[in-house]
Amino acid sequence: MVKLSVEEIRCIFILENVVLARTEKMGDFVVDMALDQLESIFDSQYFFRINRQLIASRAACKSYADAGFGKLLVEVHPAHGVNTVVSQLKVKKFRLWINENR
């Protein structure tokens, strides 16, 4: 068991049916909770549910670009190998969130 502070976590994602928390310096850690549960406990000011596979911190979202069909492709660092596309339904909310306090 390792205790991670919320500030250390850059993203949480599902890879091969395993939920992983990725940090900037310490790598990946297996998380024993579903993304839905994590989404409900993380502060939405700092974390955004990009899609069904990914929750990203504001610090991890480096840029975004049009992905066609009203969707956005988000560059998340550190890279993790899962889909980073924001659906049409969440684009407006994502843009508001990412531009808050910047």
C-alpha positions in Angstrom: 0.0 0.0 0.0 1.2 3.4 -0.9 -0.5 6.7 0.1 -0.5 9.2 -2.7 -1.5 12.8 -2.2 -4.0 14.2 -4.7 -1.5 16.8 -5.8 0.9 14.0 -7.0 -1.7 12.4 -9.3 -1.8 13.5 -12.9 -4.3 11.1 -14.3 -6.2 7.9 -13.5 -7.0 5.6 -16.3 -8.1 2.0 -17.2 -5.6 -0.1 -19.1 -6.3 -3.8 -19.7 -9.1 -3.7 -17.1 -6.8 -2.3 -14.4 -7.3 1.1 -12.9 -4.0 2.9 -12.6 -3.0 6.3 -11.1 -0.1 7.9 -12.8 2.1 10.4 -11.1 4.7 12.7 -12.6 7.7 11.3 -10.8 6.8 8.0 -9.2 5.1 6.2 -12.0 2.0 4.1 -11.9 0.0 2.7 -9.0 -2.9 0.2 -9.1 -6.0 1.6 -7.6 -8.7 -0.6 -6.0 -11.6 1.7 -7.0 -13.7 2.2 -10.1 -13.3 5.5 -12.0 -16.9 6.4 -11.1 -16.1 6.2 -7.4 -12.9 8.2 -7.9 -14.7 10.8 -9.9 -17.1 11.3 -7.0 -14.4 11.8 -4.4 -12.0 14.0 -6.4 -12.4 17.8 -6.4 -13.9 18.7 -9.8 -12.0 22.0 -9.6 -8.7 20.0 -10.2 -9.9 16.8 -12.0 -12.1 16.2 -15.1 -13.6 13.0 -16.4 -12.3 13.1 -19.9 -14.2 9.9 -21.0 -15.0 6.4 -19.7 -11.3 5.5 -19.5 -9.7 8.6 -18.1 -9.8 11.2 -15.3 -7.1 13.9 -15.7 -5.8 16.6 -13.5 -5.7 20.2 -14.7 -1.9 20.1 -14.4 -1.8 17.0 -16.8 -3.8 18.7 -19.5 -1.2 20.5 -21.6 -3.3 21.4 -24.7 -6.3 20.4 -26.7 -7.3 20.5 -30.3 -10.3 19.9 -32.5 -10.8 16.1 -33.1 -13.6 16.5 -35.6 -17.4 16.0 -35.2 -17.4 18.5 -32.3 -15.0 16.5 -30.1 -11.7 17.5 -28.6 -8.4 15.7 -28.4 -6.5 16.5 -25.2 -2.8 16.2 -24.8 -2.2 14.7 -21.3 1.2 14.5 -19.8 2.6 12.1 -18.7 1.4 10.0 -21.6 -0.5 6.9 -20.7 -1.7 5.2 -23.9 -5.4 5.5 -23.6 -8.0 7.5 -25.5 -8.0 11.3 -24.6 -11.0 12.4 -26.7 -13.7 14.5 -25.0 -17.1 13.8 -26.4 -19.4 16.4 -27.9 -21.6 16.3 -24.8 -18.6 17.3 -22.5 -16.7 19.8 -24.7 -18.4 22.9 -23.4 -17.9 21.8 -19.8 -14.3 20.8 -20.5 -13.4 24.2 -22.0 -14.9 26.0 -19.1 -13.1 23.8 -16.6 -9.7 24.0 -18.3 -9.8 27.8 -18.6 -10.9 28.3 -15.0 -8.2 30.1 -12.9 -5.7 30.3 -15.8 
